[in-house]
Amino acid sequence: MRTFALRIAALAALFCGQPFQPEALAWHDKTHLSVAEAAGFELWYSAAAPDVAKSKEMFEPFEKPNHFFNNTANKPVTPDMVMKQAGSYNKPCDEEGHIYGAIIGSVREYQTASKTGKYANYPLVFCAHYCGDLSMPLHNTTYDDFNKERHSVNDGIIENSVRGNIAKIQSMMTPPVIQSEADLVKEIAAIAESARLLGLKMRQENRNMTPEEAYTQVARSASLLKAILAWSEKPTAVVTK
Ligand SMILES: [Zn+2]
């Protein structure tokens, strides 16, 4: 097993050929759990697990680019741009990242697994996490000095209040209807673009997100996840908070 792990690590280093960018985090754990719980995902308590997987050195080159898209060219996010990432899920060492493709890829994995009768909930755990990261402004804008300096504090803007505010997130949710991959792609583009524009505004005004802006963003993530769950015909847990 150890030999296998070393081989994967060596392979990843070979693929990358250069050191990876410094740690880019994500919404902190409780924020991720709350997005998934507000959406009614039965495995909401696992929604931070993809960050745990990412922290393991041997998995990092493959998992990390699934959590962001730096949009270095600062282009408006369109369905075409989202679709271009569709084949990139788990592609190692992609420094610009491919979170849009990761959402599509994890949904496809779920669909394939459920069709063949396999346990399909774990791909949805990854999907729930990526839906969370999707609304984070600094996961949708270039990894510049502003992003590096302010990333962690913005990841944690609502971390201390969010577990008591599931109902607040739910009251702000407007889940779209998703009935096809094209619908999914359109919704991913819309949320990513809202996050990109907020990221630009934060830079122009040289400030962090406000808690209300953060709640608006995570409600968008929860809405998307709820729509994906409905499309996937997953039984959703009743939230009693
Ligand atoms: Zn993440």
Boltz pocket constraint, residues with backbone or C-beta under 6 A from the ligand:
constraints:
  - pocket:
      binder: B
      contacts: [[A, 25], [A, 26], [A, 27], [A, 50], [A, 51], [A, 67], [A, 129], [A, 133]]
      max_distance: 6.0
